């Protein structure tokens, strides 16, 4: 699934994107993650975080079997 970000959301996430690019350029790529929340009124939001390479590697290795790949629509 793809969810388009608004320009404001991209600006808010820019420091995280920059950190992912910087660690990738150093050969130690990390991972940008987000936790989904919902309040009692039904409003949703994401809380972003950056994981360093060691934590990202554990999640990637353990999650391969549990996280489904992209859903492709047949057209």
WOLINKA-V419912 format. One record per residue. RES is the residue in three letters. SS is DSSP state (A for helix, B for strand, O for the rest). NEAR is the number of other ideal C-beta (glycine too) atoms within 8 Angstrom. D_LAST is the distance of its C-alpha to the last C-alpha in whole Angstrom. Layout:
# WOLINKA-V419912
RES:SS:NEAR:D_LAST + RES:SS:NEAR:D_LAST
This chain:
# WOLINKA-V419912
UNK:O:4:16 + UNK:O:3:17 + UNK:O:4:19 + UNK:O:4:21 + UNK:O:7:24 + UNK:O:6:27 + UNK:A:6:29 + UNK:A:6:32 + UNK:A:8:30 + UNK:A:10:30 + UNK:A:7:33 + UNK:A:6:34 + UNK:A:11:33 + UNK:A:8:34 + UNK:A:6:37 + UNK:A:11:34 + UNK:A:10:32 + UNK:A:8:35 + UNK:A:11:37 + UNK:A:13:34 + UNK:A:8:34 + UNK:A:8:38 + UNK:A:12:38 + UNK:A:9:35 + UNK:A:6:37 + UNK:O:6:40 + UNK:O:5:38 + UNK:O:8:38 + UNK:O:9:35 + UNK:O:13:35 + UNK:B:11:32 + UNK:B:13:31 + UNK:B:9:30 + UNK:B:8:30 + UNK:B:7:32 + UNK:B:7:30 + UNK:B:8:33 + UNK:B:6:33 + UNK:O:6:36 + UNK:O:3:38 + UNK:O:4:37 + UNK:O:6:33 + UNK:O:6:33 + UNK:B:7:31 + UNK:B:6:31 + UNK:B:8:31 + UNK:B:7:34 + UNK:B:9:33 + UNK:B:9:35 + UNK:B:11:36 + UNK:B:10:36 + UNK:O:9:39 + UNK:A:9:38 + UNK:A:6:39 + UNK:A:10:38 + UNK:A:12:34 + UNK:A:8:35 + UNK:A:8:36 + UNK:A:11:33 + UNK:A:9:30 + UNK:A:7:32 + UNK:A:7:32 + UNK:A:8:29 + UNK:O:7:27 + UNK:O:4:27 + UNK:O:5:27 + UNK:O:6:24 + UNK:O:3:20 + UNK:O:4:18 + UNK:O:4:15 + UNK:O:6:13 + UNK:O:4:9 + UNK:O:4:6 + UNK:O:3:4 + UNK:O:2:0
